[in-house]
Amino acid sequence: MFQVNENYLKLPGSYLFSTIGKKVKAYSEANPDKIIIRLGIGDVTQPLAPAIIQAMHDAVDEMASKETFHGYAPDLGYEFLRTTIAKQDYQDRGCKIEADEIFISDGAKSDCGNMQEVFAADSRIAVCDPVYPVYVDSNVMAGRTGEYDEATGTWSNVIYMPCTAENGFVPELPKETPDLIYLCVPNNPTGTTLTRDQLKVWVDYANKVGAVILYDAAYEAYIAQDDVPHSIFEIEGARTCAIEFRSFSKNAGFTGVRLGFAVVPKDLKCGDVMVHSLWARRHGTKFNGAPYIIQKAAMAVYSEEGKAQIKGQVAYYMRNAKAIYDGLKEAGYEVYGGVNAPYIWLKVPEGKTSWDFFDYLLEKAGVVGTPGSGFGPSGEGYFRLTAFGTYENTVAALERIKKLV
């Protein structure tokens, strides 16, 4: 008789955003006359930029002709896109990244979850706490995390790096030695970042102990401060210890069409084995790429017209972030983030858990956010609001929240 992977049975309950979805659905069915404002899941609301839409139309027309039709995409992605990414995202910033070190995929979430497959099953992971749950969940499925303690919300074999108000929500070097270090910069959910000097400490540490930094830069387009690097490869020494994930979802609105990429330097080695070669083999076998139409659309992201339009959309969401930050602070909440990321991290009122506050906002104001405990044990007592809604809904949600104070 067939058997299931028992590691999957260790996953507690359902995925964070699935639980939120069920709660919102139940509330909506019980209150059909209520208008719900969603500031929870990090999905964009603005349509794709005109330059991107035009590029997609052009690509569709190409697919209609025998002379310009495209079938399967190359394993690493089309060279025209990889070369453009290498130049504009890396070489123009002084990073020594070549086109053949870039792997096009269907999104950073897939890459973050899949990259762990090329590393040893007994690798120990270190994660910021709180942080995006996919990092831990994918390693639970791989059998690396040990046993789950429901009382503390922690895994026995995971090294947690608490990010709290006391340390400015910036992780400190772990006391135990990890093999894989997950860093999300700008951080989801706290919105905090690492300066060049802070990131250099992590690069030096990883090289010293022989660890790999899995660097999620999905929100780099929102970085506003000059001393915050847009890529880990701006830091000397990163090519020998880091892999970077990028996404077109948050900067260009590709959540509905899916596109991202991973950067795996050829200098990252385990003995004589290049991680680049392992990922290339895995990428080719379990292909999670993107079709020609989507990759051609991504080229418009790098056009002068596309860059101007996307910059406007990022500014739109950051206007929302400022409105949320200022509005909540005015209402008396303790708030963080919202400067280099489209997320606001707020301390929930005394005496409430983060899920209590979720229920309170939903039932009393019809506003949906994300409980901080869903991002890790140190997230308890905090709450995330996203700036990805419309400006009108953002303002309306703030007015509802202010009336509760």
Disulfide bonds with the S-S distance in Angstrom:
none
